[in-house]
Amino acid sequence: MPTSMSPPPPSYLVRPPYILRPGQRAGSPMKVDKTPVSLFDMLEASRKNRPQAQDSAVVAPSNPVPFKKQPVQFPTVPMQMSPELLSKFDDDTLFFMFYYQQGTYEQFLAVKELKRRNWAYHTKYMTWFQHYDESKADGKDAGKTYLYFDYDSGWSQRIKKGFDFEPQYMENELAP
């Protein structure tokens, strides 16, 4: 048989295991010793480093907290949202529902209510805009002043003057 076809050497000779040497602590930087280790040395290191009783975590017996009965006035089922209920909510509450309850029926209802209140969602800037009414009264920049909801840096409504609301970025769909 050619030498290139000879069986591989035993694994403990190819890649010597790295064991703690006398005087070396676990967790300290290890000095890599590349010398082959005998089987006896590996067994001895295994015996010295076997798990001790103090290595295992002791699980304390659990004392469950006694169940307290809730008052009768406390709701036991979630409140059902309705469009009539959302019409009573403030704009900030609707914006909270839109940004923090994504993919839910409540978000869908918040979108419907915001659109009913003449807010338009801008898909490029990912925020809500509303035409600012005072721009019609003074005549300057008519149609270019918008009120927008700043959810990122202040959670407040701010005025944007000289803004061109491009219709291709306006969200028109109501998808649940």
N, C-alpha and C positions, 0 to 999 in steps of 0.2 A: 504494500500500500504506500502511495506517495506521502511525503511529509505534510503536504498541504491538506491531505484528507485525514490526518490523524484526529482522534477525538479531542475535544477541548479539555483543558486542564480543569480540575475541580474548582468550583466557584469560590471557595475560600482562598485560593491562590491567585485568582484573577483580580478580585476586588476585595482587598482585606477589609474586614469590619473595623470600625474605629471604636475602640473601647476606652473607658477611663483608665488612665494609668495611675499607679500609686501616687498620692499627693495631689491629684487633679480632682476638682470639684465639678459636679454637674452644673451646667449653665455658664461656666467660665470658658474663655476662649480655648478651643481645643488645638493642641499641637498635633498635626496630622503625622502619623507614623505609617510609612508605607511598607514597613517590613511585614512579611507574611506572619500570621499568627497561627499557632498550633490549635488543634481542636481542644486540647486541655485548657489552654489560656482562654478560649472563648467560653467554655463551660464554667470556668472559675469566675470570669467577669459576669456571666449570667447569674451565678449563684450570689455574688456580692451585691448585685443591683436588682435583686428580686423585689417585688412590691412588699411593703411592710403594712402592718395593720393601720398605722397612722396615715398612710397614703390614701385611704379610701374616705370618702365623705360620709359622715353619719347623718342620716335623714331623721330629723326630729318628727315625732308623731304629730299629725295635724290636729288642731282643735278647731273644727268648723265654727264660724260665727253663727249664732242662732238667728234664724230668719225673723225679721221684724215685719209685722203686718203693716201694709201701707194704708194711709187714710183713704176713705171712700172717694174723696174728691180728686185723688191723683188719677190721671188717665192711665188706662191699661192697654189701649190700642192707639196706634198712631193716628193723628188727625188727618182726615182726607182733605186734600187741597182742591179748591174749586176756583174757577175764574172769578166768581163773585167775591170770594174771600181775598184774592190777590188784588182786586181793585181797591181794597182798603189799605194795602201795604204802601209804604214809602218807597221812593225810587231806590234808595240805598239797599233796602231789603231785597228788592228785585234784582239789583246788580249782584248782591251776595249770592242769591239763588242761582243766577246765571253762571258766575265764575266758580262757585264752590260746590255745586250739585250737578256736575256735568254728566250728561247722559241719562238724566232722570226725567220723570214726568213733571216734576217741579220746575226744572230748567225750561222745559217746553212751555209751561204755563207762564213763566216769567218772561220769556221771549214774546209770547202773544200779548201780554200786558204792556211791556215796554213799547212794542210796535203800536199798540192802541194809543199810547201816550205820545206818539210821534217821535220816538227814538228810532234811529237807524244804525245798524251795525256795519262798521267799515271793516272789511275783511283784510285789507292791507295793514292797517294800524291795529286791528283786533280790539277795537273799543267802540263805544256807543256815542253817536252824535245826535244832536237835536238842533234844529234851526233856531237861532237866537232871535226872539221877537223884537227886541229894541233896535235891531239893525234896520227894520222897516220904518221906524218912527223918525230916526235922524237922517235917513237918506244916504249916508255915507256907507260904502261897502255893502250896499243892499244885496242880500243873498250870499254874502261871503263870510258872515260871522256865525259861528256855531258854538254851542255849548257842548262840551264833551265830558265824558266820565273818565277820570284819571284813576284807574285801579292800581297802577304800578307804584306811584310815588306819593300818593296822598289820600287815596280813597275819597276823592272829592270831585265836584263838578267845576270845570274851568272853562273860560271863554277862549276861543281860538278865532282871531280876526284874520281876514284875508285868506281864508281856507277854501280851496276849490274841492268840493265833494264830488269826486269822479264817480259817475253812476255805475261803471263796470265793477267797482269795489263794494257796492252796496249789496248786502245780503237780502234776498227777497224770499227765500224759502222758509217755511216753518216745518222743520223736520224733527221728529221726536228723538 
